[in-house]
Amino acid sequence: MKIGFYPRLAADGMRKNARLYVPYLIACVMMVAVYYILHFLGHSGVMDGMPGGNTAETLMQLGTFVMTLFGTLFLFYTQSALIKGRKKEFGLYSILGMNRFNLGRILFFETLIVWVVSVAGGLAAGITLSGLAKAGFAKMVGSAARSAVLVPAGSVAWTAGTFSFIFLLILLNSLRQVGFSSPIELVRAEKAGEKPPKSNWFVGILGFLTLGAGYFIALRIKQPMSALLWFFAAVILIIIGTYLLLVAGSVIFCRLLQKNKRYYYRTNHFVSVSSMAFRMKRNGAGLASICILLTMILVMLSSTAALYAGADECLDLRYPNEIGAFACKYGYDEGLESLGEKLDADLKQAAMEHGAAITNNATFYEWSISGYFDDGRLDVTLNSLTDMAFIDYDKVAQILFIDRDVYNRVFGCSEEVGPGEALVGTAKKIPIGDTITVGDVSFRVTKRIDDRVDEIDPSARISASPGIFLIVDDVNEVAKHYIKYADFNGEPMLAWFWHCRFDTGLAPQQQEALARTLDELLDEELEPYDFDNRYCESHEGERGDFVGTFGGLLFLGMLLSLIFLASCAIIMYYKQVSEGFEDQARFGIMQKVGMTKEEIRRSVDSQMLTVFLIPILFACVHLLAVLPVVMKLLMLFGLFDIPLLLTAAGICVLVCGAVYAGIYRLTSNAYYRIVS
């Protein structure tokens, strides 16, 4: 045979099956382009100097990993659909004398053509759009993008290399699908699965229970720490339950429709329902995939849009004053109180030298110890990894002791607290009785000051673990009771925290400059004391990181949502085309016995509407179930605006629903053209 025979045969096969290959090539080009853009933003250094650029780069790097994983899975799915549609053709080649080696050469050149078009087209699109993506991100974070056009060799190489490996895996999978089938099996592949599936109530009930378990976990989560630990468990259960329920439940649903004579024996329902019944097992898996993709889109866009819109609220909660300084040292030391007073005086002096007019000052210290809080008692003896593996992390709490005199002076109170007594406050609504025990020391609760906790520590509500504040009569004497406690590494559990917050009246750039000066001063003064942590921040200095982080999350969510929506469209298109060819003969027979094209259109609309309403409805239910968990996670960022999240979710549902309806209409037209 001539050298060009197999490449021409491969190209001719793709041309004849353009209806299948064109959407596949478009999907591949999009995957490559988005991967390049994410790698370009995450690894080329173009975001250096932008507000929150370092954090945004990390998010884009995470996005490249997600794209690699999702791209591999999705391209495997679409390629399998292509091969299924081509098996009859390969079977005929086998009957005409081609062996597995010859078929493998055809598949190799087909994959090579797809690889060249995808990588070349994707890189061209990615390079063209990367400047727009960079400018779009810069606009979101309020920065000026550099106008120079960059084409990093590293991003090009990584993109080409990653998708070369993916297409190699796809080629091996194609060879497996075709090479291990006999010619007769290949020819009859289109007829496989025509036996109507049985109604599997066990799988349907199992799916219902699994989905219910996922919902139950999502709705039962009360604290952000639980949200971190249980969110992915709930997501996995919901995904598994969705697949089981739609695979088995869709078959049961069709059987119930067939038993309803008033519904089933109508022109626009009879053919569509009987056709669906034959392939609902396969349909269920496809519908579940669409549902999961839609749910991911809704959750991603709702949460990231709410965060981006509420960035100022989160920033103000985390940094309530223009300047904030903090120092932490583990272990007890008699001289820490006087050291704190010296730090306060030196920082204020340096601030005034920079022209600051100090107002709203809150400078104080507290002693802290953590443990397992249950039934009014903090157990601080959980010092082994074995103990930590079996506890409820919602009950891991931090006790913070503040001296009565310090509390009254700093926060303008006149509270009285005697020995063995305590004022108790928490932002997490933890039930506490008349007595609270910390280690082996008990305190009688004389008053709850929950309403003052935000004033003491504005970030208490966003802490992953609950903080319980105890105002005691002599904090240093109380702290001595906990010197003996150490963690499983032998390190002291008792910690001294020093806080200093104040406003300056300076311009934003002056605030940032002052924070840098005070940070250097803290380093200089605390260097001899072996402090574990120390820093000074400014409200305006952290704005860039907040906007960059939330803007990066939204930008990444939008890019991934675009890919997921395109994936939904491809899955729906392949379902419509493959099912259209399967149903073509049935509708042909019905036309011969008198069915009109108008009746075919009504039957097609009935079938498509019945099938494709299921994923979007399920996705909306999933969104409602996981929104409480999402809200708990957003609290860790400092967002407590529930109406904002609900508004963002509502807008995302409307927009996504409108796009989904458009995709549905386009793909149903493809089905109609085939069957009519």
N, C-alpha and C positions, 0 to 999 in steps of 0.2 A: 504494500500500500504506500501511497505517496505520503511524504512527511506531513503535509498539511491536512490530511484526511480527517484525523480525529479533532483537531481544532475547529475545522469547518463544520463537522458533525455536531460538535458541542455548541458552536455559535448558532447553527441552524435550529437546533433543539430549543435553545433559549428564545430565538426569534419567534418560533411557532407557539411557544408558551409565554409570549410577552405579557399576557394578562396576569400570569403568576409572577413572572420575574421582575417586571417593572416596579411593583410595590416593594418587592424584596430588596431591589437595588436602592430604591429611595430610602428605605429604612436603614440599610447598611451605611449609606452616605451620611445620613443624619447622625447615626451612632458615632461614626468616625469624627465628624465635625464637632459634635458636642464634647467628645473625649479630648480632642485637641484643644478646644477652648478652655476646658477645665484644667488641663495640664499646663497650658500657656499661662493662665491666671495664677496657678498654684506653684509653679516652679521657675518661671522666667524672671522673677523679681520686678515685674511691671507694677506691682502694687506697693513696692517699697516707698515710703514717704506718705502714703495715703492714710487717713485716719483708720485705725484698726487694721492696717494692712497685714501685719503678721498673723493675726487671728483669721482674717479672711483667707490668707494663703493656706492655712491649715485646713479650713473648711473646703477649699477647692481641691486640695490633695485628697481629702476624704471623698469628695465627689468623684474623682478619677477612679478610686477603688470601687465605689458603688457602680459606676458606669461599666467597669470591667466585668464585675459579677453579673449585673443585669444584662449587659450586652451579650455575654456568653450564653446565658440561659435563653434570652429572647431569640437570638439568631439561630440557636439550636432548634427552637420551637418552629420558627418560620421555615427553616431549611427542611425539617421533617415533613412539613405540609407540602413543600415543593416536591420532595422525593415521592411522597405518596401519590401525588398527581401525575408523576412521570413513570411510575412502576410498570404500567401497562406497556408504555413505549419501550422500556428496557427489556420487558419480557418478549416483545416482538423481535428486538435485536437478538436476543438469545436464541429464539426459535430459528432465526435466519442464519445462525452460525457463529455469533459472537460468544466468546467465553468470558469468564469473570475478569480476566486481565484486560480484554478489549473494553468492557464496560467501565472498568476502573480508569482507563485512559480517558474515556469520554468525561467521566465525573471529575477527573483531575483538571482537564482543560476548562470545564464549566466553572469549577471553583477558582481556577486561576483568573478567568475573565472577571468573575464577580469580585475577586480580591483586588485586581488592578483598578477596576471601575470604582470600587468602594473606597479604597485607600487614596487613590489619586483625586477622585471627586470630593471625598470627605476632607482631605487636607486642603484642597483648593477652597472649598466652602468655609472650612474652619479658619484658614489664614485670612480670607476675605472678611469674615464676620468677627474675628478676634478683636480688631480695633473697635468695632461697634460695641462688643461685649465689655471691653475695657472702659470705654466712655460711659456706657450704661451703668456699670458698677460705680465709677467715679461720681456720676450724677447722684446715685442713691446715697452715697456717703458724704456728699457735699464737698468733693475735692475736684481739683483740676487734673484731668488726665494728660499725660505727656503725648504730644502729637506724633512722635516718631513711630514709624511702622517697624515692628519687630517680628522676625521669623526665627525663633530660637531653634537651633539644630537639635537640641535635646528633646524638645517637645515633638518635633517632626519624627525623630528616631523612635521615641517611646510610643508614639501613636502607631507608626507603621509596624513596629515590632510587636506590640500588643495584639493588633488585629491580624497580623500574620500568624501568630500563634493560635488565635481563635479560629481562623479559617482552616488552619491545619487540623484542628480538632473536628471541625465541621466536615472536612474531607474524609477523615477516618470514620466518622459516623455514617457518612453517605456510603462509603465502601462496605461498611458493616450491614447496612440496611439492604443494599442490593446484592452484595456478594454472598450472603447467607440465605438467599431465597432462590427457590427453583424457578425455572421459566414459567411453569403453570401458576405458581404462587404469585409471581409478578403480574401475569396477565389478569388474574382474578382479584388483584389487590383492591380494585375499586369496588368490588362486590362484597368485600369483607365487612363483617359487622352488620349485615342486613337482617340477621335474626333478631326479632324484637327482644329487648332486654326484659328481664323479669323485675317486678316491683320488689326491691329489697328493703323491707321495712326495718330490718335490723340496722343496716347502714344508715338509713334515714334517721332513725331514733338516736343512733350513736352520734351522728352529725349534729342533731338538735341539742343533745346533752353537752357535746364538746363546745358548741357555740355558746350555749347557755353558761357553761363554766367560764369561758372567756369573758362574757359580759358580766358575770357575777364578780370576778376578780377586779375588772375595771371599775365597777360601780362601788365596790367595797373599800377601795383604797381611800384612806383618809389623810395620810401625810405624804409630803414630797419624797421622803426617804423610801416609803413603800412604792411610790410611783417609779422611782429609779430601779428598784429591785424587781417589781412584778410587772412592769409595763410590757416587757418583751415576752414574758410568759403568757400574758393575756393576748398579745398579738398573735403568737404562734397558735394558741388554742382557737382563736377566731379564724385564722387562715385554714387550719385543718377542718374545723367545723363547717366553714363555707364550702370547701371542696366536697366533703362527705354529703352535706345537705343538698347541694345543687346536683351532684351526680346521681344520688339516690332519689332525692325529693323531686327532681324534674321528671323522672320516670313515673313516679307515683302520681305526680300532677297530671301528666298526660293520660294516665289510666283513669283518673277521676273525671277528666274532661270527656273521655270516651264513654263513660258510664252515664254522663248527663245527656240524655237523648235530645232534649230541647236545644242544647248548645251544639252537640257533635253533628247531628244530621241537618246541617245547614251548608249551603254551597260554599260560603267563604270560610267555613271551619273544618269541613270534613277532610279535605285533602291535606290541609296544613297540619291538623292534629295527628292524622295517621302517619304523615311523613316524619313529624317530630318524634313520634313514639319509637320509630326504628333506630334513631341515632341519639337519643337523649343522654345516654351514658357518656358518649363522647362530647355532646353539646354541653353537658353539665360541667365538665372540666374546663372547657373554653369559657363558659359564662362565669365560672368561679375565678378564672384568671383575669377576666375583664373587671369583675367586681373588686378583686384585691387591688388591681392597678388604680381603679377609680378611687377606692378608699385611701390609698397612699397619696394620691394627688390632693384629695380634699383635706386630709390631715396635715400634710406638708404645707400647703398654701394657707390654710386657716391659721395654723400656729405661727408660721413665720411672718405672715402679714400682720397678725395681731402684735407680735413682738416689735416689728419695725414701726408700726403706728404708735405703739406705747413706749418707744425708746426713751423719751424724755421722762415719763413717769418712773420707769425703772432706774434711770440715772439719778433722779432726785431722791428716790428711796434709798439707794445704795450710798449716795454721797450727799447728805442733807446740808452740809456746810461747804463753803468754798475751799477750805483747807482741812485735811484730816491726817493725823499722825497716829501711829500705833507701834507698840513694842511689846514683846512677849519673852518671858524667861521661865523655864521650868525649874522647880525646886524652890525651897524657902530660903529667904535672905532677909535679915533684919534691916538692911540699909536700902531696900528698894523704895520705900515710901519717900525718903529724903531725896533719892535719885530722881524719882518722878517729879518732885517739886522743882529740882534744879533744871530738868529737861523742859518743864513748862515755862520757867522764867527765861531760859536761854532762847527757846523757840519764839516766844512772844517778843523778846528784845530784837531778835533778828528780823521778825516780821515788821516791827515798827520802823526799823532802819530801812526797810524797803518801801516805806510809805503806807503801810497797812493801818487802817483804823479798826482795831479788833472789837468785834461785837459777837453776840450769840455764842459766847465761849462755854464749852463744856469739857473740862479736863478732870479726869478721875481715874482711879485704878480699881481693880477687882481681882479676887482670887478665884480660880476655876478648877473644877475637878469633874470628870465625866464618868459615867457608868450606866447601869441598867436600872431604869426607874419603873417600879411597878408597885401599885397599892400604897403610894405615899412613901416609898423607901427607895433610895438610890444605892444599889449594890456596886461597890467599887472594887470588888474582889474578883471580877471576871477577867483574869489575867492569863488565860490560855487560849490558844487558837481553837481548841476543842469546844470550849465554852462559847466562843464568839460565833461558831458555825451553826448553833442551834437556838439562837435568840431571836426575838421579834425586834427588828431594827427600828420599828416605830417607837420602841420604848428605850432606845439609846438616847440619853439626855445629858445635858451639860448644866451643872450647878454653878452659878456665878454669885459669889459673896461680895457685897458692897457695904462699907462702913456706914453706919447711921449718920454720923456727922458729915461725912463726905456727901452722902445722898441729899441731906437737907441743904447743905451749902450750894452744891452745884445745881440742883433742880428746884430750888426755892421752896422747900417743904419744911415742916416743923413736926415731924413724926417722932414719937417716943417708942423706943424698943429696949426692953430690959434683957438681962442675961437669960439665955435659953429661949428667947423669943425671936420671931422673925416676921418681917413683912414679906409676902411672897407674890411674885408676878410672873406671868408667862404669856407669850403671844400665841401659843398653840392650843389653848383651851384644854390643858391637861387637868384631869380631876385630882384635886388635892384636898385632904380632909383637915381636921383641926391640928394635926401633927405631921411634920415632914421629917424624915430621918435620912441623914446623909452619912453613909458609913456606919459608925457606931455612935453617932451623936444625933440626938433628937432636938427639934425646935418646935415650940408651940406657935402656931400660925395665928397672929393677932389681927391681921388685915390682909386682904387681897389688893394688889396694886396693878392688876392686868392693864388698866387703862393708861398707866405711866410707862409701860415697857417700851413702846415706840419712841418715847422721849429719851429713855436710857440708851437704847440701842435700836436705831431706825431699821437696821437690817435683820432684826431678830425674826421677823416673819418669813424671811427668805432663807433662813438657815436650814440646811438639810436635816439636822438633828435639833430637837426642841431645846430651848434655853430656859432655865428656871432661875429667876433672880431672887436672892434672899438678902434683905437688908437686916444686918445684925448690929449688935451694940459695940462690939470690938472685933473688927474683921481680922486683924493680925493674930489675935488670940484664937479665934475660930480656925484660922488657916493652919495653926500648929498641930491640930488634931489629925491632919491629913498628910503630914510629912512622911509618915511611915509607908504610905501606899506607893507601889511601883507597878509598871506594866510588865508584860511577859518578857520584855527585853531588859528589865531591870532599871528602866528610866523612871524618874519621878512622874507621878500623875498630877501632882499639884502644879498649877501654872499661875504666873502673875501677869495680868494684862493691864497695859497703860494706854489710855485713850486721850486724845487731844483734838477737839474740833472747834473751829471758829470761822467767822466771816471776816473779810478784809476790806471790801469796798473797792478792790482793785479791778482793772480791766482783765479780760480772760487771759491774754498773753502774759500779763504781769503775775496773775495767779499761778500760771504754769511755771514761770521763772522762780517765783517764791517757793513753790513746792520742791523744785529741784535743789534750791539752796538749803532748805530745811532738811531735806533727805540726806544731803551730804553732812549737815551738822549732826543729825542723828547717828549716822555711821561713825563719825569722828568721836562723839561723846560716849557711845556705847561699845566701841571696839574693845576696851579693856575688860568688859563685864561678861563676855561670852553669851550674848543674848541669842535666842533661837530665831527670832524674826523681828524685823523693824522696817518701817517704811513711812514715807510721807506722800500724800496724794492731793491732787486738786480736783474739784468738780469739773472744771473745763478741760483739764488735762486728760480725764478719763472719758470725756464725751466721744472722742474719736474712736476709742476702743469699743464703746457701746454701739455707736452707729455702724462702725465697720463690722462688728460681729453680727448684729441683727440684719444689717444690709446684706452681708455675705450669706447668711442663712436664707433670706428671702430670694436672693439672686440664684443661689444653688437650688432652692426649691422650685423656682420658676423654670430653670433649665431642665431639671429632672422631670418636672411635670410635663414639659413639652415632649420629652422623650416618651414618657408613660402614655400620654394621650396619643401620640403617633403609634405606639405599640398597640393600644386599644383599637385604633383604626385598622391597623394591619391584621390583627386577629379577627376582627369583625369582617373585614374584606375577604380573607381566606375562607372563613366559615360560609359566607354568602356564596362565593364562587364554587367551592367544593360541593356544597349542598345544592346549589343550583344545577350542577351537572348530574347529581344523584337524582334530583326531582324532575329533571327534564322529561324523562320518559313517562313518568306518572302524569304530568300535566299534559303531555302530548296525547295520551290515551283519553284523558278527560275532555280535551278539545274535540276529539273525534266523536265523542258521544254527546256533544252539544254545549260544552262549557265555553263561554265567551271570554275574550281578553279582559273585559271589564270585571268579570267574575274572578278571573285569575288574579287581577290586581288586588281585588278585595281580599282574596284568600291569602295572597302574599303579605299584604299589610297586616292581616290578622295574625299570621304566623310570626312575622318579624316583630310586631308590637308585643306579642305575648312573650317571645323569647328575650328581646333586648330591653324590655322594661325591668326584668328581674335584676340584672347587675346594678343599675343605677339606684333602684329601690333598696337593695341590700346594702349598697355602699352608704346611702344616707342613714340607714339604721345603724350600721357599724360606726359611722361618724358620731352619731348621738351617744352611742355606748362608750366610746373612748374619749369624748370631750372632757368628762370629769378628770380622767387621768392626765390629759394634755394640760388642763388648767393647773393641776398640781405641779406638773413639770415646769410650766411657765412661772409659777411662784418662785422657783429657784432662781429665775432671772430677775425677779422683782416685779412681775406683772400680776396684778390682782384684779384687773378690770374684766370681770366676767362678761358684761354687755359688749365690750369691744371684741372679745373672742367670738361671741355668738354672732355679732354683726359680720365679722370677717368670714365665719363659717357659712352664714346665709348667702353672702355675696359669692363665695366660692362655689356653693352648690348651684346657684342660678347660672353662673358663667359656665361651669363645667357641664351642667345639664343642657345648656343651649348648644355647646360645642358637640356634646355627645349626640344630641338630636340631629345635628347636621351630618355627623358621621353616619348615623343610622340611616338617614334618608339617602345619602349617596351610595352606601353599600347595598341597601335594599333595591335600589335601581339596578345595580349590577346583577342581582339575583333575578329580578323580574325580566331583564333582557334575555337571560339565559333560558328561563323556563317558558317564556312566551314565544 
